[in-house]
Amino acid sequence: MLKPVNFFFMAPHAKSVALVGEFNDWNPEAHPMHRHPDGSWSIQVQLHHGHHMYRFVVDGEPALDPRAHGVVRSEHHGRVSVVAVS
C-alpha cells in the first residue's frame, strides 16, 4: 500500500531543488520540488511501507535532509538520507 510522504527543504537562494532516491532511480527530473514564498521547497510522494534512501539535489549539488530519520552510506550514491514509512 502506498502512503503520502511530505518532503521539505529550506533553500531560499536555490534556483531548483529536486528529490531523488531509490524510488525514482535517483533521477533529478522525476520529482522537482515546489518553491514557497518563504524560501522552502516541498513535494509529496507516494511511497510503499519500509525504509527509503533519498537526498535532495539543490542547484545540481547533492544535499542531505536535516529532518531525515537517519543517514546511511549507499554503495553507489555515498551518504544519503533515510525515511521510514509505516
N, CA, C and O atoms as a GROMACS GRO file, in nm:
protein
  344
    1MET      N    1   0.083  -0.118   0.000
    1MET     CA    2   0.000   0.000   0.000
    1MET      C    3   0.088   0.125   0.000
    1MET      O    4   0.187   0.132   0.072
    2LEU      N    5   0.051   0.221  -0.080
    2LEU     CA    6   0.126   0.347  -0.088
    2LEU      C    7   0.074   0.447   0.016
    2LEU      O    8  -0.046   0.452   0.045
    3LYS      N    9   0.166   0.525   0.070
    3LYS     CA   10   0.129   0.630   0.166
    3LYS      C   11   0.190   0.761   0.121
    3LYS      O   12   0.301   0.762   0.068
    4PRO      N   13   0.119   0.874   0.140
    4PRO     CA   14   0.176   1.004   0.105
    4PRO      C   15   0.283   1.045   0.206
    4PRO      O   16   0.261   1.038   0.327
    5VAL      N   17   0.398   1.087   0.157
    5VAL     CA   18   0.508   1.132   0.242
    5VAL      C   19   0.547   1.273   0.195
    5VAL      O   20   0.572   1.295   0.076
    6ASN      N   21   0.552   1.366   0.288
    6ASN     CA   22   0.588   1.504   0.258
    6ASN      C   23   0.736   1.528   0.282
    6ASN      O   24   0.789   1.491   0.387
    7PHE      N   25   0.802   1.588   0.186
    7PHE     CA   26   0.943   1.624   0.198
    7PHE      C   27   0.954   1.776   0.192
    7PHE      O   28   0.890   1.841   0.109
    8PHE      N   29   1.036   1.832   0.281
    8PHE     CA   30   1.059   1.977   0.287
    8PHE      C   31   1.209   2.005   0.289
    8PHE      O   32   1.286   1.927   0.345
    9PHE      N   33   1.249   2.114   0.228
    9PHE     CA   34   1.389   2.155   0.234
    9PHE      C   35   1.395   2.307   0.229
    9PHE      O   36   1.329   2.369   0.146
   10MET      N   37   1.473   2.367   0.318
   10MET     CA   38   1.487   2.512   0.321
   10MET      C   39   1.609   2.551   0.239
   10MET      O   40   1.722   2.515   0.272
   11ALA      N   41   1.585   2.624   0.131
   11ALA     CA   42   1.693   2.670   0.042
   11ALA      C   43   1.647   2.799  -0.024
   11ALA      O   44   1.612   2.799  -0.142
   12PRO      N   45   1.647   2.910   0.051
   12PRO     CA   46   1.590   3.035   0.000
   12PRO      C   47   1.660   3.092  -0.123
   12PRO      O   48   1.599   3.168  -0.199
   13HIS      N   49   1.786   3.059  -0.144
   13HIS     CA   50   1.859   3.115  -0.257
   13HIS      C   51   1.870   3.019  -0.376
   13HIS      O   52   1.930   3.053  -0.478
   14ALA      N   53   1.813   2.899  -0.362
   14ALA     CA   54   1.824   2.799  -0.468
   14ALA      C   55   1.735   2.835  -0.587
   14ALA      O   56   1.628   2.894  -0.572
   15LYS      N   57   1.782   2.797  -0.704
   15LYS     CA   58   1.704   2.814  -0.825
   15LYS      C   59   1.620   2.690  -0.854
   15LYS      O   60   1.514   2.698  -0.915
   16SER      N   61   1.669   2.573  -0.808
   16SER     CA   62   1.593   2.449  -0.826
   16SER      C   63   1.630   2.350  -0.715
   16SER      O   64   1.745   2.346  -0.669
   17VAL      N   65   1.532   2.272  -0.675
   17VAL     CA   66   1.553   2.164  -0.578
   17VAL      C   67   1.472   2.045  -0.628
   17VAL      O   68   1.356   2.060  -0.669
   18ALA      N   69   1.533   1.927  -0.625
   18ALA     CA   70   1.465   1.805  -0.667
   18ALA      C   71   1.486   1.698  -0.561
   18ALA      O   72   1.584   1.700  -0.488
   19LEU      N   73   1.392   1.606  -0.554
   19LEU     CA   74   1.402   1.490  -0.465
   19LEU      C   75   1.445   1.371  -0.550
   19LEU      O   76   1.381   1.339  -0.650
   20VAL      N   77   1.552   1.306  -0.509
   20VAL     CA   78   1.598   1.186  -0.578
   20VAL      C   79   1.611   1.074  -0.478
   20VAL      O   80   1.637   1.098  -0.360
   21GLY      N   81   1.594   0.951  -0.523
   21GLY     CA   82   1.606   0.837  -0.433
   21GLY      C   83   1.587   0.708  -0.507
   21GLY      O   84   1.569   0.704  -0.629
   22GLU      N   85   1.592   0.600  -0.429
   22GLU     CA   86   1.578   0.468  -0.489
   22GLU      C   87   1.441   0.452  -0.554
   22GLU      O   88   1.426   0.371  -0.646
   23PHE      N   89   1.342   0.527  -0.508
   23PHE     CA   90   1.205   0.517  -0.560
   23PHE      C   91   1.189   0.582  -0.698
   23PHE      O   92   1.087   0.560  -0.763
   24ASN      N   93   1.288   0.662  -0.743
   24ASN     CA   94   1.281   0.720  -0.878
   24ASN      C   95   1.412   0.701  -0.954
   24ASN      O   96   1.444   0.779  -1.044
   25ASP      N   97   1.488   0.598  -0.917
   25ASP     CA   98   1.615   0.566  -0.981
   25ASP      C   99   1.713   0.683  -0.978
   25ASP      O  100   1.794   0.700  -1.069
   26TRP      N  101   1.704   0.766  -0.870
   26TRP     CA  102   1.795   0.878  -0.848
   26TRP      C  103   1.791   0.978  -0.964
   26TRP      O  104   1.892   1.040  -0.996
   27ASN      N  105   1.674   0.992  -1.025
   27ASN     CA  106   1.656   1.080  -1.140
   27ASN      C  107   1.611   1.219  -1.093
   27ASN      O  108   1.500   1.233  -1.043
   28PRO      N  109   1.695   1.322  -1.108
   28PRO     CA  110   1.658   1.456  -1.060
   28PRO      C  111   1.544   1.521  -1.137
   28PRO      O  112   1.491   1.623  -1.093
   29GLU      N  113   1.506   1.465  -1.251
   29GLU     CA  114   1.394   1.521  -1.326
   29GLU      C  115   1.260   1.459  -1.288
   29GLU      O  116   1.155   1.508  -1.328
   30ALA      N  117   1.264   1.350  -1.211
   30ALA     CA  118   1.141   1.278  -1.177
   30ALA      C  119   1.054   1.350  -1.074
   30ALA      O  120   0.932   1.346  -1.082
   31HIS      N  121   1.118   1.416  -0.975
   31HIS     CA  122   1.042   1.481  -0.868
   31HIS      C  123   1.097   1.621  -0.838
   31HIS      O  124   1.160   1.642  -0.734
   32PRO      N  125   1.073   1.717  -0.927
   32PRO     CA  126   1.112   1.855  -0.896
   32PRO      C  127   1.026   1.907  -0.781
   32PRO      O  128   0.906   1.880  -0.775
   33MET      N  129   1.087   1.981  -0.690
   33MET     CA  130   1.014   2.032  -0.575
   33MET      C  131   0.957   2.171  -0.605
   33MET      O  132   1.003   2.240  -0.696
   34HIS      N  133   0.857   2.209  -0.527
   34HIS     CA  134   0.786   2.336  -0.548
   34HIS      C  135   0.836   2.440  -0.448
   34HIS      O  136   0.843   2.414  -0.328
   35ARG      N  137   0.870   2.557  -0.498
   35ARG     CA  138   0.921   2.666  -0.414
   35ARG      C  139   0.804   2.741  -0.349
   35ARG      O  140   0.702   2.765  -0.413
   36HIS      N  141   0.822   2.778  -0.222
   36HIS     CA  142   0.724   2.857  -0.148
   36HIS      C  143   0.782   2.996  -0.122
   36HIS      O  144   0.904   3.012  -0.124
   37PRO      N  145   0.697   3.096  -0.096
   37PRO     CA  146   0.744   3.234  -0.076
   37PRO      C  147   0.848   3.250   0.036
   37PRO      O  148   0.930   3.341   0.030
   38ASP      N  149   0.846   3.162   0.136
   38ASP     CA  150   0.941   3.173   0.247
   38ASP      C  151   1.078   3.112   0.216
   38ASP      O  152   1.167   3.112   0.302
   39GLY      N  153   1.096   3.059   0.094
   39GLY     CA  154   1.224   3.000   0.055
   39GLY      C  155   1.232   2.851   0.080
   39GLY      O  156   1.335   2.789   0.053
   40SER      N  157   1.124   2.792   0.132
   40SER     CA  158   1.122   2.648   0.150
   40SER      C  159   1.075   2.581   0.021
   40SER      O  160   1.011   2.644  -0.063
   41TRP      N  161   1.108   2.455   0.009
   41TRP     CA  162   1.068   2.374  -0.107
   41TRP      C  163   0.998   2.250  -0.054
   41TRP      O  164   1.035   2.198   0.051
   42SER      N  165   0.898   2.201  -0.127
   42SER     CA  166   0.827   2.082  -0.080
   42SER      C  167   0.775   1.998  -0.196
   42SER      O  168   0.762   2.044  -0.310
   43ILE      N  169   0.747   1.874  -0.161
   43ILE     CA  170   0.684   1.782  -0.255
   43ILE      C  171   0.622   1.669  -0.174
   43ILE      O  172   0.673   1.633  -0.068
   44GLN      N  173   0.512   1.614  -0.223
   44GLN     CA  174   0.452   1.495  -0.162
   44GLN      C  175   0.468   1.380  -0.260
   44GLN      O  176   0.437   1.392  -0.378
   45VAL      N  177   0.518   1.267  -0.208
   45VAL     CA  178   0.544   1.149  -0.290
   45VAL      C  179   0.475   1.029  -0.226
   45VAL      O  180   0.475   1.015  -0.104
   46GLN      N  181   0.418   0.944  -0.308
   46GLN     CA  182   0.356   0.820  -0.259
   46GLN      C  183   0.463   0.712  -0.250
   46GLN      O  184   0.527   0.678  -0.350
   47LEU      N  185   0.484   0.657  -0.128
   47LEU     CA  186   0.587   0.554  -0.108
   47LEU      C  187   0.528   0.432  -0.038
   47LEU      O  188   0.431   0.442   0.037
   48HIS      N  189   0.588   0.317  -0.066
   48HIS     CA  190   0.550   0.192   0.000
   48HIS      C  191   0.605   0.187   0.141
   48HIS      O  192   0.701   0.258   0.174
   49HIS      N  193   0.546   0.103   0.225
   49HIS     CA  194   0.594   0.076   0.360
   49HIS      C  195   0.741   0.032   0.355
   49HIS      O  196   0.781  -0.043   0.266
   50GLY      N  197   0.820   0.079   0.449
   50GLY     CA  198   0.961   0.040   0.457
   50GLY      C  199   1.053   0.159   0.468
   50GLY      O  200   1.009   0.272   0.490
   51HIS      N  201   1.181   0.134   0.452
   51HIS     CA  202   1.283   0.239   0.458
   51HIS      C  203   1.326   0.275   0.316
   51HIS      O  204   1.347   0.188   0.231
   52HIS      N  205   1.338   0.406   0.292
   52HIS     CA  206   1.372   0.454   0.158
   52HIS      C  207   1.491   0.548   0.167
   52HIS      O  208   1.494   0.639   0.250
   53MET      N  209   1.591   0.527   0.080
   53MET     CA  210   1.707   0.614   0.071
   53MET      C  211   1.678   0.726  -0.027
   53MET      O  212   1.618   0.704  -0.132
   54TYR      N  213   1.721   0.849   0.008
   54TYR     CA  214   1.696   0.964  -0.079
   54TYR      C  215   1.792   1.077  -0.043
   54TYR      O  216   1.866   1.067   0.055
   55ARG      N  217   1.791   1.181  -0.121
   55ARG     CA  218   1.856   1.308  -0.089
   55ARG      C  219   1.797   1.414  -0.181
   55ARG      O  220   1.720   1.384  -0.272
   56PHE      N  221   1.835   1.537  -0.156
   56PHE     CA  222   1.790   1.647  -0.239
   56PHE      C  223   1.902   1.686  -0.335
   56PHE      O  224   2.020   1.664  -0.306
   57VAL      N  225   1.865   1.741  -0.448
   57VAL     CA  226   1.961   1.798  -0.542
   57VAL      C  227   1.928   1.946  -0.551
   57VAL      O  228   1.825   1.986  -0.605
   58VAL      N  229   2.019   2.028  -0.497
   58VAL     CA  230   1.998   2.172  -0.488
   58VAL      C  231   2.091   2.240  -0.588
   58VAL      O  232   2.213   2.238  -0.572
   59ASP      N  233   2.033   2.298  -0.690
   59ASP     CA  234   2.111   2.361  -0.798
   59ASP      C  235   2.221   2.267  -0.847
   59ASP      O  236   2.334   2.310  -0.870
   60GLY      N  237   2.187   2.140  -0.864
   60GLY     CA  238   2.279   2.040  -0.918
   60GLY      C  239   2.370   1.974  -0.816
   60GLY      O  240   2.445   1.883  -0.852
   61GLU      N  241   2.366   2.017  -0.690
   61GLU     CA  242   2.453   1.961  -0.586
   61GLU      C  243   2.372   1.876  -0.489
   61GLU      O  244   2.263   1.916  -0.448
   62PRO      N  245   2.424   1.758  -0.450
   62PRO     CA  246   2.351   1.673  -0.355
   62PRO      C  247   2.350   1.735  -0.215
   62PRO      O  248   2.446   1.799  -0.173
   63ALA      N  249   2.239   1.714  -0.144
   63ALA     CA  250   2.226   1.765  -0.007
   63ALA      C  251   2.147   1.664   0.076
   63ALA      O  252   2.046   1.610   0.031
   64LEU      N  253   2.194   1.640   0.198
   64LEU     CA  254   2.122   1.553   0.290
   64LEU      C  255   2.005   1.629   0.352
   64LEU      O  256   2.004   1.752   0.354
   65ASP      N  257   1.908   1.555   0.401
   65ASP     CA  258   1.791   1.612   0.465
   65ASP      C  259   1.815   1.623   0.616
   65ASP      O  260   1.830   1.520   0.682
   66PRO      N  261   1.820   1.744   0.672
   66PRO     CA  262   1.842   1.757   0.817
   66PRO      C  263   1.725   1.702   0.899
   66PRO      O  264   1.739   1.681   1.019
   67ARG      N  265   1.611   1.679   0.835
   67ARG     CA  266   1.493   1.626   0.905
   67ARG      C  267   1.478   1.475   0.886
   67ARG      O  268   1.378   1.418   0.930
   68ALA      N  269   1.574   1.410   0.823
   68ALA     CA  270   1.564   1.267   0.792
   68ALA      C  271   1.561   1.182   0.919
   68ALA      O  272   1.605   1.226   1.026
   69HIS      N  273   1.508   1.062   0.905
   69HIS     CA  274   1.507   0.966   1.016
   69HIS      C  275   1.647   0.910   1.041
   69HIS      O  276   1.672   0.854   1.148
   70GLY      N  277   1.736   0.924   0.944
   70GLY     CA  278   1.872   0.874   0.959
   70GLY      C  279   1.953   0.902   0.834
   70GLY      O  280   1.900   0.949   0.733
   71VAL      N  281   2.083   0.871   0.842
   71VAL     CA  282   2.174   0.885   0.729
   71VAL      C  283   2.252   0.754   0.718
   71VAL      O  284   2.300   0.701   0.818
   72VAL      N  285   2.263   0.702   0.596
   72VAL     CA  286   2.338   0.580   0.571
   72VAL      C  287   2.430   0.602   0.452
   72VAL      O  288   2.419   0.701   0.380
   73ARG      N  289   2.520   0.509   0.433
   73ARG     CA  290   2.610   0.514   0.318
   73ARG      C  291   2.559   0.416   0.213
   73ARG      O  292   2.550   0.296   0.238
   74SER      N  293   2.525   0.470   0.097
   74SER     CA  294   2.478   0.389  -0.015
   74SER      C  295   2.599   0.344  -0.096
   74SER      O  296   2.695   0.419  -0.113
   75GLU      N  297   2.594   0.222  -0.144
   75GLU     CA  298   2.706   0.167  -0.222
   75GLU      C  299   2.735   0.251  -0.346
   75GLU      O  300   2.852   0.267  -0.383
   76HIS      N  301   2.632   0.305  -0.410
   76HIS     CA  302   2.652   0.378  -0.535
   76HIS      C  303   2.636   0.529  -0.523
   76HIS      O  304   2.674   0.602  -0.615
   77HIS      N  305   2.581   0.578  -0.411
   77HIS     CA  306   2.547   0.720  -0.402
   77HIS      C  307   2.608   0.791  -0.282
   77HIS      O  308   2.574   0.906  -0.255
   78GLY      N  309   2.698   0.726  -0.210
   78GLY     CA  310   2.760   0.790  -0.093
   78GLY      C  311   2.662   0.806   0.021
   78GLY      O  312   2.573   0.722   0.039
   79ARG      N  313   2.676   0.914   0.098
   79ARG     CA  314   2.588   0.937   0.212
   79ARG      C  315   2.451   0.985   0.163
   79ARG      O  316   2.440   1.077   0.082
   80VAL      N  317   2.347   0.920   0.214
   80VAL     CA  318   2.210   0.953   0.176
   80VAL      C  319   2.122   0.956   0.300
   80VAL      O  320   2.154   0.895   0.402
   81SER      N  321   2.011   1.025   0.290
   81SER     CA  322   1.913   1.031   0.397
   81SER      C  323   1.822   0.909   0.390
   81SER      O  324   1.812   0.844   0.285
   82VAL      N  325   1.755   0.878   0.503
   82VAL     CA  326   1.662   0.765   0.508
   82VAL      C  327   1.531   0.812   0.571
   82VAL      O  328   1.530   0.885   0.670
   83VAL      N  329   1.421   0.769   0.511
   83VAL     CA  330   1.289   0.793   0.568
   83VAL      C  331   1.222   0.657   0.590
   83VAL      O  332   1.230   0.568   0.505
   84ALA      N  333   1.156   0.643   0.706
   84ALA     CA  334   1.081   0.522   0.736
   84ALA      C  335   0.933   0.548   0.713
   84ALA      O  336   0.879   0.645   0.766
   85VAL      N  337   0.869   0.464   0.636
   85VAL     CA  338   0.728   0.478   0.606
   85VAL      C  339   0.655   0.359   0.668
   85VAL      O  340   0.688   0.244   0.641
   86SER      N  341   0.555   0.388   0.753
   86SER     CA  342   0.481   0.277   0.816
   86SER      C  343   0.333   0.294   0.796
   86SER      O  344   0.254   0.211   0.842
   0.00000   0.00000   0.00000
